Amino acid sequence: MKKLLTIFILALLSACGEKKSESTEQKNVLENLTYSVDTVMVDAGEDFLNLSRGLGEFRLTEDKKRLFFFESEPPKLVEVDLGNLKVLKKTEFEIEGSDGIGSYISGLEIGPNGNLYLSSYATIGIFGQKGKKLQDLKFVPSGIDSTLAENNRTLFSRAVYDFETKQIYSQPTFQDAQDHILLVLDPETQSARSLPIPKMKIVDDLSGTFTVESGGVSMMSFYAVASYFTFFPGELILSTGAMSGIYRYDTHTEKLDFIDIQHQSVPNVMKIEIPKNLSDPGEATEIQNKIFEHINFMEMLWDDSRQMYFRFGVKTFRGESQEDPTTSEYYLFAYDRDFKVLGETKLDDIEGSLWNAFFKDGKLYSYVNVEDELGFAVFTFDF
């Protein structure tokens, strides 16, 4: 993408005989990006897949050869061979009882030996792939406020488990924690410690729920901005659609840093005026539309082949009525290991959603449902 202002400044500096700064010399690696898209289908064999909830919580093995997700009603663990694009097996798990996982999985991690960390309203624990609970991880930790410690829903609903450190990392809601914190839970000592993440306050500043009484009927409206809790081997990344900056927690050094990422082509912080007192549900819709129409940063992705992070940004434009189509504009950002911006560009002609995506062998796989069959749009990026 051409930046006329930058070119003009560079020319002026050159004419004046001044040295160019390091930032102006930085090349945009995505400036001449081209890409192609192929759609591939997964062979479900003689069975069929229940994709009523899409992939939901899904994870890949470390070698990226297998993908796991849960079907619902009843919950079945689906194992997909990504190399041969076929379902290898489906294993039904119990909903209730000592090995019960409930009807909906909110958290899934895969260990190096194939064991699963699962969390839901019914359980938090380590399971074998045949559905047997191997370790119960639900506990009331010491070291934090007792009210928060006894709130299992808040502690574990947004949590990940690290099979290497055997720690649970959680980001409780501000409403329950009364602070913006990252929790590190130790099942062995049944203790917890909290780390401040004050810049995540922007999520609550741009989220709200209110009830309006009209004609004896209560109507609830809300607006919100997304936040993400992304776990890669050795690090945890906390981010939000409302700002480009992120928190990174190193699970080995136990160091938490805020990284102020700065882009040139899009705003880096969402700034939207929120009325103090909302009286009409339509006002909440208008606020949500403003949030959607702003650049919303999506979840970080890691590409092993390039040793780079990638992240999409999206602007969403709703129609004036429910019958009008919703359209989206996508942007792509690239970063090095230290989250220095390497490239940024707008993507043209993107159809569908890019929310359930991952990199494998240098290509981006994005989940698609093709007539109730599991498929992936596979993007090949050339730059």
N, C-alpha and C positions, 0 to 999 in steps of 0.2 A: 504494500500500500504506500502511495506517495505521500510525503509530508512536505508540502510546499514551503511552509514556514521554516521548518528545519533546514531545508536546502538553501533558502534565502540567508539564514543566519550563518550557515557554514561558508557560503560564498563571501559574505561580508567579513567574517573573521579572516578568511584567506587573503582577501584584498588588503586588510589592515596589517597582515603579517603576524597575527597572533596565533598562538598554539591552540589547536582544537582540544576541547575537554574530552575526557574519557567517555562521558555519557553520550556526547554527540558522535563519537566514533563507533559506538556500539551498533552492530549490524542487526537488523530485524530478520531473523532466519526464516520467518514465515512470510516475508514480503512477496515472494514469488511462488507461494504454495499452490500446488495443484493436487487434486484428489480424485479418486474413482471409488465407486461403491458397487459392491456385489451383494446379493442376498443369498444366504445359504440356509438350508433347512436341516433340522435334526430329525433323524429317523427314530420314531417312537416304537418301532416294531409292531407287534400285533396288539399292543395296548394303545391307549391314548393318554394325553396329558391334560390335567385340569389346570388351565391357565386363567381362571377367573380372577385371580389376584396377581397375574403376571408372574415374574420371578420372585417377587417379595424380597426377603432377605436371601441373598445368594453369596457364595464364596467359591474361589478357585483354590486348588491345591498349589503349593509353592512352585511346582514346575509348570503350572498353567495347563496341564493336560486334562484335568478333570474339573467339572463344574458341579456344584451341589446346590440344590434348593428344595423347598418343601411344597408339595401340593397340599391343598386344603380339602377338608370334608371328605374323608378323614385325612389327617396329616400323613403324608408319605414322603420319605426322603428319596429324591431323584438324583441319580448319578449319571452325568453326561460325559461321554468321551468327546472332547473338543477336536481331537485330531481326526477321528473318523466320523464325527457328527452323528452320533447315535446314542440312544439311551442304553446304558449298561444294565441298570436295575432300579427297581423301586421297592422301598422297604417301608411297610406301614408301622407307625409308632402309636403307642397307646395315648389316649387323651386323658384318662384319669388313672388313679392308682399310684403306687410307689414309683412306677416308671412313666407316669403320665406327663405329657408336655403341653397339655391344653390344646385348644383348637387353632391357635394362631401364634406363630413364632415371631418374636420381635428382635432376637439377637442370634447370630450364628457365626461361629469361628471354627476353623478346621486345624487340628494339631498335626505335627509331622508324622505321627503314627496313625492318623486317620480318625482319631477320636474327635468328638464334636462338643463344643461349648454351645449350649442352648439356653435361651432365656425367653420367658413368656410370663403371663399373669399367674401361671400354675407352677412354674419351676425355674430354678437357676442351677445349672449343674453341668457336669461332664458326662457325655453319653457315648456308648459304642455305636457303631453304625447299624447294629441289629436292634437298637432301641432300648438297650439296658442302661439304666443310670449307674454310672461308675463312681460319681462323687457329687454330693450335695454341696453347692456353694452359697446357699442362702444363709446369711448370718446377720446378727446385729453388731456392727463394729463399734469398738471403743475409739476414743480420740476425737469424736465430733459431737455436735449437739445431739442429745438423746432423742429428741423428736424426729430429727432427720434420720438418725441411725435406725429407728424403728419403722421407717417408711420404705418398705421393700419396693413398692412401685416406683418411687422416685430414685432410689439407689440403683436399680437394675434395669429400668425400662430403656435407658440410653447408656448402655454399658458394653464394653468389649473386654475380652479375656486374652491375655498373652500367655501362650503355652510355654514360652521360654522363661519369663520372669515369674510366672504363676501369680500374676497380679490382675486385678480387675480395675479398669479405668472407667469412670462414670462422670457425666455432666448433669447434675440434677437441675431441675427447673428453678428459676429465681423465686417463684412463688413459694416453693417448698423449702429452699435453702436460705432464702432471704439474703442471698449474696450470689455473685457470679464466680463460681469455683469449679475447679477440676478435682475430683476425688480419686485418690489412689487407695484401693481396698486390698488388704492382705488377708486371704482366707486362712492362712496358716496361723497367724497371730490374732486373727479376728479383730484387726484394728484398721483405722483409716486415717489419712491425713489429707488436708485440703490445700490447694494452690490457687491463688487469685487469678482470675482472667477478666479483669474489669472492662476491657474493650468489647467483650461479648454483650455488654449492656445494650448495644445497638439493636440486638434482636428483640429485646423486650420493649425498647423505645418504639419499634416499628411493628409491634404486635399488640392486639387488644381484642377483648370480647365484651359485648354489652348487650343488655336485654331491654327491649322497648315494649311497653304495654300499649296495645291498640285494640279498642273494642272488646276488652276483656280477654284478649289473647296475647300471650307473651311471645315475642319474636326475638330470637337471638341472632346477632350478626357479629362478624369478626373480620379482622384483617391480620396478616402475618407475613413474615419474611422467613425464608428457610435457613436452617443451620445444619452443619454436618460434623460428624464425629468419625473420622477416617483413620483406620489402623493399617499401617504398613509394618513389616518386620523391623523392629528397632525404634519405631517412632509413631507417635500419635499426632494427628493434625486436626485442630479445631478451626472451623471456618464458617462463614455465613455468606448468603447471597448479598448482604447489605454492604460489604466492604471487601476490598482486595486483600487486606492484611490478614494474616493467620497466626495462630498459636501453634508452636511445635514443641512436643514433649519428647525428649530422648529417653527411652526406657532403660538404657544402659547407664547413662550418667545421671539420670533423674533430674535433668535440667529442663526448665520450661522457659521458652523465649517467645516474644511477640516479634513477628517479622513484618515490617511495613512495606508491602509490595506496592510498587508504583508503576502504573501503565501510562502510556501516552495517548492511546486512541479512545479510551472510555473513562468516565468518572470513576474514581477509586473509592468513594464513599457515597452512600445513598443519603440524600438530604431531602426529606419530605415533611412538610408542615402537617402536624396532626392536631386537629381541633381538640380543645380540652374537654368539651362536653358534646357528645354525639346524641342526637335526638331522633335521627331518622336512619333506618337500615340502609337506605341508599347512600348515606355518607360513608359508611364502611365499605360499600362496593366501590365508591369513587376512590377511596384511599387505596384499596387493593389494586385497582386499575393503575394508579400512579406507581405503586410498587412494581407491578408486572412490567410496566412500560419503561421503567428504569433498567439499566444493566443489572442482572442478577448473576452473580458468580456461582458456578456450580461446584461440585465436589472434585477434589484433587484426584488425578489419575497418575499412575507411574508406568513408564515404558522402560522395561529392562533393556531392550535392544539399543536404545539411544541414551540410556541413563539420564532421562529427562522426565520432569513432571509436566503434565498437561492439565488444562482446565478449560471448560467451556464457559461462556457467558451467554445469557439469553435475554432478549426483550420480547415480551408477549403482549399482543394487542388483541383485546377482546372486541367482538362485534357489539353494536349498540343494542342488539336483542339476542336472545338465546338461539334464534334461528341463524344469526349471522356467524360466519366462520371465524375461528380464532387463528391468528397468524403469529409466527415467531421469527425473530432474527437471531442467528447464532454467531458467536465470536469464538475464536480459539486463541489460547495463550500458552506459551511454552516457557519453562523455567529450568535452570540448572539445579544441581544438588543443594545449593544454598538459597534457592528461590530468587536468584537474580533473573530478571525478565530477559529472555532470549528472543522472543518473538511474539507478535500479536497481529491478528488479522480478522476481518469479517468473512464469514463463510456464506457463499451464495447457494441458493437452490437446495437447501437442506429440507427434506420432508420427514415428517414424523418427529418422534421424541428421542433425545439422547440421554435420558436420565439413567437408564440401566446399561452402563457401558464399562468396558475394561480393555486393556491392551494385551495382546498376545502376539508374539513374534513380530512386533513392530506394526501390527495392524490394529485398528480400533474395532471392537465388536460391540454392537449396540442391539439390545433385545428388540425383536419385532414379533408380533403375533400375526401370522398369515393364515386366516380362516381357521383359527383355533389350533394352529400348528406352531411349534416352537421354531423360531428362526432368528437369524442375526443379520443385520446390515453390517457388512465388513468394509471399513474405510481403509484405503491405501493412500497415505499422505506422502507426497513427494516434495521435498524442499532441500 
